[in-house]
Amino acid sequence: MRNTIIDNLRGICMLGVIGIHIGSLALAPNNFTLYLLLEILSRYSVPSFFFISGYGLACTDKGLLSGSRLNYIDFMKKRLRGAGLPYLSWSLFYMLYFWLILPPGFVSWNPLHVAYVLFFGLGCYHLYFMVILLWFYASYPLWRRLLRIIIHQSIPFMLVLLFIFQLVFNWWTTHPGLNTAGWSVLAKNFFDYRLNYLPLHYLLIFISGGLAACYWEKFIALLRRYSTMVCVIFAASVAWDVQSCYEAVTVKGYTLIDLANTYHQLSPQGLCYTVGSLLFFCLALDWLERRAQAKAYTEAPNALQSIPQAASHTEAPLVVASDISTTNSLSPRKLTTSWVLASGSCHRKVTERGSITTLIYKAISILSAYSMLIYFVHPLLLDWLSSAYNHFGIIMTVKKVALSYVLLVLCSLALSILLSKAFAKCSTAKLLFTGKR
């Protein structure tokens, strides 16, 4: 059974990825708040995709907890088809696109240069994620072993150690202080592009995804039990990120570009914000899902009469009842009775709120269903949009950037839907560009 919370987390992440990339348009208005929202507070998205990947691998690894041996060849065949093939296809597509629109010499088809571009994820600015993901797959036996060690030890203690390691490693790799003047070209390339292929930068998040898969029910139960604390952690991480950026601009004289290069997802602020965001979004999606389920009960025929019987089988009716009751001390049957006796206007208000949450839930679900293709195609549409703005001399303002964000999300979704329909008629193209048969 698919985990709809993890599935829908993809949609939340895609909104963040598009926000980061459209942040380049926010430089013209020179608006701190707008740039902060798009370029800084959207940076939970890339690490969160590694959380989803870690979750997916642990879910499909039937021998993870038992310690049985992993069939590495079969494992890599599946991952190279599912991720490697789309990465190769989209990299070549973007190389061809830039070769067609850029002056001669910007793109070379020399085999060594193509290999260089593919290895470091330089076909387009967003493709480095796929390179890191492939390295996570290639080194999965190591992380599989680490997961088992953590599971058999104290999970909270091991996560704290891993968090400290992540802080130290990320700080060092973004502030190495090394002089590479005498290094070979190959060594310099490996060092300069270390952020494009080293999976260690996202190890904590990836491992956390694997642990969440192993203990999902406990994970969600903890989020619900400590929901207030989760919200406080999220708010505190946002506040630290915002305060750091504000101080950097007002006191240290940072430019907006300096902010993006300093307070990214690998910074201490960025790491804490990513952890806080993941906890908060999982909690929020769980809440949205339960509200959507509760809304379905209110719209079902004879819903009021069926709720007492349904209460023994599912918690959804209780969620609806508790939403409009004034106390949590009522028994399930008393809750149901209080709902039946509620006024018609109160019921309409609950239904209206349910409609809004259901609409949000459905919108996120649609984005999630097409998230992979949206990820691959949105830079192409963004380039067309930027070119159109330059051609017609359109100067960016805060409202125009916000409108551009909405437009890019909708157009990327529409193109992804069209491509999905086209790929359904051509199995070869579907395999090449999505990795699915």
N, C-alpha and C positions, 0 to 999 in steps of 0.2 A: 504494500500500500504506500502511495506517495505521500510525502510530508508536505502539505500545502503551505505551511508556514515557511519552510525552506524554499519551496518553489516561488512563493510570492516575494521572498526576500530578494530574489533576482530583479524583480521589477523596481523595488526601492533602490537597489544598487545601480540599475541602469539610469534612473533619474539623476543619481549623483555623478555618474560618469559623463553624461551629457552636460551637466552643470559645469564640471571641470573644464571640458573642452570648449564650451561656449564662453568660458570666462575670458578668453582672449579678446572678445568683443567688448568686455567690460572695462578695458584699459582706457578707451577713448573718453567715456564719461568721467573717469577718475573719481568714481564714487566708492568710498571705503566700504560702506555697508553692502552694496551690491557685489563688489569683488570678494568680500568676506564670505558671503553666502555661496557664491559660485565656485570660487577657487580654493577656499579653506574648509568651509563646513560641508562641502560635498566629498571630501577626501576619505570618508569612511568607506566609499564604494569599492575601490580596488581591493583593499585587504578583505573586505566582506565577501568578495567573490572567492577568495582562497578559503575562507571559512566554509562556504558552500561546497567547494571542491573537496575539502577534508571530510566534510560530512558525507558526501556522496561516495567517496572511496571506502570509508569505514562501513557504510551501509551495505555495499556490494561485496565486501571482503568477509565471506562467511567464516573463514578460519582465523579471523583476527583475535578473538577472545580465547579460542581453543589452542592457539599457537601452532596450528597445522601449517605446513609449508606452502608458500605462495608459488603458483606456477607463473614465473616471471615472464616467460616468453608469451604465453597467452594473454597475460595482463597487459604487456606493452603493445601487442598487436591490436588489442581493443582500443587502447588509448591513442595509439598513433593513427588509427582510423578515425576515432571520434574527435580528436583535437589536432593531431599533427597534419592530417590531410586538409582540413579547413584552414589551418594556419598557412600552409604552403600555398593553397589556392588564392587566398585573400592577399597574401604578401605579393605574389606575382601579379595579381589584379591591380594592386595599388602601384607597383613598380611600373606596370604598363601605362596606367593612368597618368602618372607623373612624367613618364617618358614622352607621352603625347602632348602634354600641356606646358612642360617646362622647356627652356632653351636647351640645345644640344650640349651634352657633357654632364648634365646634372644626374642623369641615370645611365649607368653602364651595364651592359649585358655580358661583360666579361665573366666567365664562370667563377673565378676567384672572388670577384666583387659580389656576385649574386650570393655565393656561399657566405660571405662576410655579412651581407644584409640579412640573410635568413637566420644566421646563427645568433646575431645580436638583436633581432627584432626591429630592424630599421626600415622595413618596407613602408610603414606608416607609424605615426607617433603612438598609436594605441595598441599596437601589436606586441609590444614587449611583454604584456600580461600573458600572452599565449606561450612565450618562450619560458617564462618562469614556471608556468603551469606544467609544461612538458618536462622541465627539470624536476619538479615535484614528483611527477609520475616516474621518471627514470630512477630517482633516488628513493622511491616509496618503500623498498625493503628496510631502509634505515629508519624512516619515520614510523613504519609499522612496528619495528622493534622498540622504538622509543615510546610509542603508545602503550605497548604491553607493559613496559617498565613502569610507566606512570600509573596505569590501572592497578598494578599489583603493589604499588607503594601508596603513599598518602597523596591523593589527587590535589587537594588544595596546596599542600606544601610544594609539590612538584611544579604546579602552575605558577606559584610565586617565584620559584627559581627560574623557570622559563621566562617569566616576565622580566626579571632582572637581567637575564642574559640578553633578551631582546632589546632592552633599553641600552645596554652597554654596546652590543654589536652594532646596532643602528647608529648610535652616536659616533662610534669609531669610523664606520664605513662612510658616513656623510661628512666627517671631519678627520680624514686620515692623516693629514700633515706630512705626506710623503713627497719626496722629490723624485720625479720619474724621468728626469732629463736624460739619464744615461741608460734607460731601459730600451729593450728592443721594441720594434713596432708592434709585434704580436703581444708582448707583455703589457705594453701601454694600452692596447685595445682592450685586453681582458680587464685591466684595472679601470680604465675610463668608463667602460660600459658595464661595470659590476652590478649596477642597479637594474640592468636589463635582463639578467639571467640567474643571479644568485637567489635561490629559494630561501636562504637563511633569513632574509629580511622580513619574511612573513611566516616564520616557523611557529610562533606562538598562536597566531590566528588559525593557521592550518591545523595544528594539533588540537586546538580548542574545538574546531569543527568535528574532528574525529571523535573526541570525547563526548561531544553533544550527541553524536549518532549512537554511541554505545549506551548512553544514559539519558535518552531524550525525555522520557516521562518524568524522571527526577529533575532534569534541567528545567522543563516547563513548570513543574510544581514549585521549584524554588523561585522562579521568576514571579509566579502568581503570589506566593507567600510573602516575598520581599519586594513587592511591586513599588512601594513607596521608596525603598532604598535604591532600586534600579533607576527610578526617575531622578532621584537626588544625584546619583553618580553621573547620569547622563547630563543633567543640568550643570553640575560642577565641571565636567570635562569641557562642555561648551563654553562656560565662563572662563576657564583657564585659557583656552584657545583664543577666545575673543580678546581677553585682557592682554595676552602676550602680543597679539597683532596690533592692538590699539597703542600699547606702549612702544612697540617697535616703530610705528609711524609717527607718533607725536613726540617721543623722547629721543629715539635713536635716529630718526630721519630716514627710515626705510621707505623705498618706493613700493608700489603695489606688486611689481614683479619680484622684488626682494622678499615679500611676504610669502609668495608661492614657493620660492626656492628655499625658504627657511622653515616655515611651519607646515610642512607636508606630512604625509602619513607616517613617515619614518622618524619624525621628531618626537621627543618625549610627550609634547602636547598632542601630537597627532596620534600616537599609539594609545594614549589614555582615551582620547576622543573616539577612536575606532572601537575599543573595548566597550565603552559606555554606549555607543550607538548600536552595536550589535545586540547588547542586552535589551536596550530600549525598543529597538525595532522588532525583535522577536516577541517581546511582551505586547507591543502594540498590534502586531499582526495576529497574535493569539486572541487578543481582545476583539479585534475586528471580525475574526472568523467566528467567534462565539456569538457576537452580535448578529452577524449575518445568518447564522443558524437559528438564533432566537427569532429573527424577523420571519424566517420561513414558517415557524410554528404559528406566528400571529396571522399569517396569510392563508394558512391551511383551512379547508372546510371544517366547520365545527371545532375550531381550534380550542375554544374555551372549554368545551366538554371533554376534549381528549387530553388536556394537560395533566389532570390528576393521575391518569393511567401512565402517561408518558414520563412523568417525573421519576418513576422507579427505574427507567431505562436510560435516561440521558439527563445531563445537567442543563441542557439548553433552556427548558422552560423555567428552571429555577433562576437562571440568569435574568430572564425577562422579568420575572416576578420581583427579584431583589432589586432590579433597577428602579422600580417605582414604589417600593416599600420604604418606610421610614426607619425600619429597624432590621437588624440582622438576627434578632433572637427568635423570629417566628419559625415554626416548623414548616416543612415543605407544603403540607396541606393548608396551613394557615396562610402561607404566602399566596397560594393559588386562590384561596377564598378572597383575600384582600384584593387581588387583581380582578376577580370577577365583579366585586362590588365597586371597583373604581369608576369614576365618572367617565362619560363618553369623551369629554374634551381631553382628559388625561391620556386616554387610550390613543387619541389622535396624535398627541404630542410624541408619545413613545413611538408610534408608527412612523411619524415624520423623521425622528432621529434615526430610526432603523433604516429608513429609505436612504438617508444620506450615507450612513456607514456601509450599507449594502452597495451603493453606487461606488464608493471609494474602493471597497473590497473587489468589486468586479473590474474596475479600472486597473488596479494593481495586478490582478490575475491576468488580464489581457496583455499588459506590458511584460509580465513574466513569461507568458507563453511564447512571445516572440523576442525575448531578450537577447538570444544569441545572434540573430540576424540584425537586430537593432544595434548591437555592439559593433558588428562588422561594417554596417553601411552608413552609420551616422556621420563619420568623418567626411565621406564623399559629399553628402548633402550639406554639411557645414562649409565645405570648401566652395560649393556652388553658391551658397547663401552669401558668404564673404565676398566672393567675386562679384556678385550682383550688387552688393552694397558699394563696392569700390567703383564699379562701372557707372552707376547712377549717382555717385557722389553723395550717398546717404551717410550722414554723420550720426554716430551712435549716441543715444541718450539712455537714461535708466529705463524708461518705458519701452524703448525700441529693443534693448537687450532682453528685457523680460519677455516681450512678445516674440523675439527670435528664439528664445528658449522653448516656449510653448510650441511654436511653429516647427522647430527641429524635432521635438518629441513626437508630434503628430505625424509629420512627414516621414520620419524614420519608421514609425509603426506602420504607416500605410504602405511604404515600400517593402517592408518586411513581410507584410501580409501578401502582397502581390508576388514577391519572390517565392514565398511558401507555396502558393498556388502553382506557380510555374515549375518549381522543383517537383511537385507532386506528379507532373506530367513527364518529367525527365529524371529518371533515377540516377543517371550518371552525374548530372549537375548537382543533384541533391547530395550524393555521396561526397563529391569534391568540395562543396561549399558549406555543408553542414555536418558531414561525417556520419550521416544517418542513411540507412538503406531504404 
